[in-house]
Amino acid sequence: MLAAVRRLNRGELVAETLRCALEDLALQGEGWLAGLVTSDWADRYGRPVRYDRLPRGGDALIAWVLRVGEDGPHILRAVYHDDAPPDLRELRSVQVLRQVWVQQYWHDEAGQLRRRAAKSTRDRASRRVTGQRNTGKTSADGRPDPASARVPWSTMEIVTPHDPEARYSQKVTAAGQRDWIGYRDHQTETCDETSPNVIIQVLTRPAPQQDIDALDDIHHQLTRQGFQPLEHVVDGGYVTPDSIHQATLTWGIPLLGPVRDDPQAAQRPGFTKEDFHINAHGLRHCRYRGLAKTHVQHVLTAAGTNIVRLSDCFPIGTTPASLLRPPSHFKRAQRS
């Protein structure tokens, strides 16, 4: 699910993060902020930061990003000073500024400000939590080597100040590699041949969280709601031998889904995933920002989907009596 934000490169990210914080600080304490900034700040942060407005050339861009990096701590030190109004440090944009600077900058042994390097494709989190082939050694926390001074993994890295909970993720499909910034939506619906399929459970998670990692929460909520299906049909992203065993043992829910791809599937006639383009009611794009509000959109979309399905299944004048609102006591008295 795509977040309702514009994708930023790292230079745009730091400058736009600082600009958003300055906008909120000017709104809450204009007089206090006026004494901290100089006239050249208006050129850097006076309007939304865009790639086509950044300096051209590698050296010029690096120097500009480091200049922005020095401006951030200047504001943060002032905000956290004892003389600053206490409510300023509680602003969300200020908190985001502090987190982004920790993630994007660091100081070397000489105290010099440095820009963190990008993530290394060779130093993956999964490789650091599994034993090495020959030595069996692992990293304690599963993160890249701190000595490399790289940005954090996608589960932690803030990629836009306009929706700090949105995360970058990518996955490989039959059509190729896809990447996006946003969230993942998990919906569970009934599968009854005699009545319409109704969505009964909605779960919203950050984009980097894999489908299989959400399965236990899905089963927990279904059980708490009183839904314990005879069989839970899922796609391949939720299925491993361990997940099948866990679902049956812990929740009493048999899991049904493709365990692995068929390498000879293309030789057989029929439809493939590429033949279907799923976007129920515009659900692929966020209308709001933040995990909580995005989850509300998911729930409302699911409720709207249920209404459409029920109305299609039971046209006007054909609604079963069991679904009709019972008459009031007064109406029943009038009929008698």
N, C-alpha and C positions, 0 to 999 in steps of 0.2 A: 504494500500500500504506500503510495507516494505522498510524502509530507507536503504541506502547503507552503513550500519555501523554494527559493532559488538556490541551485547548487553553487557553492563558493569554492574557489581555490584557497590555498592556505594563506596567501597574502591578503585576499579579500576577507577571509575569516577573522584575522586578528584586528584589522582596521575597522571592520564593520562591528565587531564586538565592542571595541572601545567607543565607537561612535554611538552605539545604542546606550552604553552606560553614561556617556556625556549628556545625551538627550534627557535621560531620566534625572541625572544630577542637576541639570539646568532647570528642570521643572520643579524639583524639590528644594533646591538651594542655589538659586542663580547668583546671589551675592557672594556666597561662599566659593562657588566655582570660578567666578570672574578673577579672583586673585591668584589662581593656579595656572591658568593657560595664557599663552601668548598669541599674537595675531596670526602666526603661521599655522596654528591649530585649525583655524577656520578653513584653510585650504585643504587640509588632510581629512577633516572629519565634519565639514560643514554640510555635506550631502551624502546620500548613500554611496558606498564604495563599490565600484565596478571595475572589472578587469581592464576595460579600454581606457580607464582614467589612471591606471598605475604607470609608474616609470617603465620605459622600454629598456631592454638590455639586461643581461644577467646581473652584472655588478651593480647597476643603478637600482634594480629591484631589490637585491639583497640588502643594500644600504638603506633603502626605504623601509623594508620590513624590520630591520634592526632599530631604526629610528622609532617606528611604531612600538617596538618592543620596549624601548626606554620610556616612552610616554605612559604606558600602562602602569608600571610600578610607581611612577610619579603620582598618579591619581590614587592608586591603592594605598600608598603610604599616607597620603593626606586624609583619605576616607577613614582609615583606622587610627588616626592620631587622636589623642585624648580631647583635643580642642574641636574636633569635627562633630556635627550633629549626629547623635547615635543612630537615628533612623536611616541615614544615608547608607550605612554599611549593610542594612537589611534589604536594600533594593535587590530584586532578583537579577537585574542586569549587572549589578556590581558583583554579585556572587558568581555569575557566569563569567565575567571578566577575570576574576581571580582563578577560576578553574581552567579557562582557556590558556591563560599565561603559564600556568604550571605545565600544561600539556604541550605547549608549542615552544617554550623557551627554557633555557637553563643557564646557569653560571658555571664557568670552568673553575679550575683551582686558583686561577689568578683573579677571580671575581668578574671576569669579562662576560657580558651577556652574549649568549649564543642561541641560534635557532636550532631546534631539534631536527634530526634527520627523519626522513620518511620511514615507514615500516619496511623492514626487509622481508622479501618474499621467501628467503631461505630460513629465516628465524621465526618460524610459526609457533603459535602458542601450543598447538597440538603436539609438536615435536619436543617441546620443552617439558611436557608433563608425562611423556612416555619414555621408557628407558632407551638409552642408546644401544645400538646393535651389539657393540663389543664391550662397552664398559658398564652399561646399565644405569649410568648417572642421569639424574633429572634436575631440572630447575625447581626450586622450592615453591615458587608461586605461579609458574606457568606463563610468566610474562617475558618479553624480550630481555636480553642482557642489559641491566641498567647502565653498564659502562658504555654501551653504544649510543646512549642519549637519544633514543628514538621516541616518536610520538606513541601513545598507548594504542592498544588494540581497539577495534571498532566498537566493542561492547562498552567502552569507557569514553572514547573520544567524542567531544562535542564538535559538530561539523557546521552548525549555524547558530547564531545567537537568537534568532527569531523563533526557534523551536529547539531548545537545548536537549530535549528528550529524544528527538529524532536521531537515528543512527544510520550509518552506511552499512550496506550488506551486499553480498553478491552470491550467486549460485549458478551452477552449471546445469543446463537443461539439454534436451535433445536438439533444440534449435540453436544452442550455443550458450555463451556466458551472459548473464544478465546482472546488472547492478542497479541499486536504487538507494535513496535516502528516505527513511520513513519507519514503517511499522509492519507487523504481521497480524493478520486477522484469522482466527480459528473459529469456525461456526459448525455446530452440530445440529442436524435435523433428523426428524423421524423418517422412516422408510416403510410406509404402510401401503399395501396395494389397494386397500379399500377406502382410504381417505387421503387428503392432500398432505404433502411433506411440509412439516412445520418446524421452523428453527426454534430450538429449545435452549440453546446455550451459546454464549459468545465470549471469546477470550481474546484480548488484545495484548500483544507483546512487542518489545523492541525488535527491529528488523534483524539484527545479527543472531537472535536466539533461534536455534534450529527447531523445526517442527516437532521433532521427537522429544525435545526438552520440555515442550508444553503439554505433552500427552498426559503426564501424571496429574497436572493441575486440571486438565479437562475431565478426567475420570473422577477426580475428587469432587469437582463441582456437580457433575452429573449425578453422582451418588448422593450428595447433600440435597440436591433438588428432588430426589426421589426417582430419578431416571437411571435404571440399571439395565441397559439394553441386553437382549439375548445375544446380540452380536454387534460389534462396532466396526463398521466398514470405513476404512481410511485409505489414503493414497500412500505411495511408497515412502514418502518422507517421514512417516510415523512408525515404520515397521522395521524391526530387527528381531532376531531370536530373543534377545533380552527383553525388549518391549512387549513381545507376545507373552513371555513368561510372567513379567511383572504385572501386566493387566489382568491376567487370569488369577494369579496368586493373591494379589493385594485387593483387587476390586471385584473379582468374579466376573470380569467382562472379557469374553473371547474377542480377539482382535483379528480382523480379516483385511488383507491388503496385499499388494504385490511385494514380495520380498526382494526381488532384484529384477533388473531389466532383462528382456529376452533378446539376445543378440540377433535372432532370426525373425524378429517381429516384422521387419520391413518386407520380408518375402511372403507374408500372409496378407490376404485381402482384409479390408475393414478400415475403420477410422483410427486415427492417431491423435495425440494431444494437440498437434499443430492444427488439426481441423476444428478446434474449438477455441473461441476467444471469450473468456469469462469476465464479465464486468456487471454483476448484478447491481442495477440502480446506481451506477457511478461509484461503486465502493472502492475502486482502484485508486482514487485520489482523495486525500484528506481535505475536508472543508474547514478543519480547525487545527490548532497547534497544541501539542502536549499529549502525553499518553492518556490522561484521564478524559479529556475532551474528545480525543479520537475514539476512545472506547464507547463514549456516549453515541457518537455517530454510528459505530458498528451496531450497537443495540437498537437504535432507532431505525437503521436500515433493515435489520433483521425483522423488527416489528412490522415495518411497512411491507416487506416481502411476504410475511405471513398473511397480512390483510389482502394483498393481491391474490395470493394463492387460494385463500378461502373464498374470496369473491368469485374467482374463476371456477372453483369447484362447485359452489352453491349459488347459481344466478338468482336474481331477484324473484321471489315467489316460490323458490324450491328449497329454501333453507330447512334442514331437518328440525323437527319439533324439539329435539334435545338441545339444540343450539339457540333456540328462541328464548327471550326473557320471559319468565313466568308472569302471569297477570297479577296485579295488586290485589290485596284483600278486598278493597272496595269494588273492583271490577267483578271479582268472583261473586260477591254479595249481590251485585246488580243482575248478574246472569241467573242466579237462583230465584 
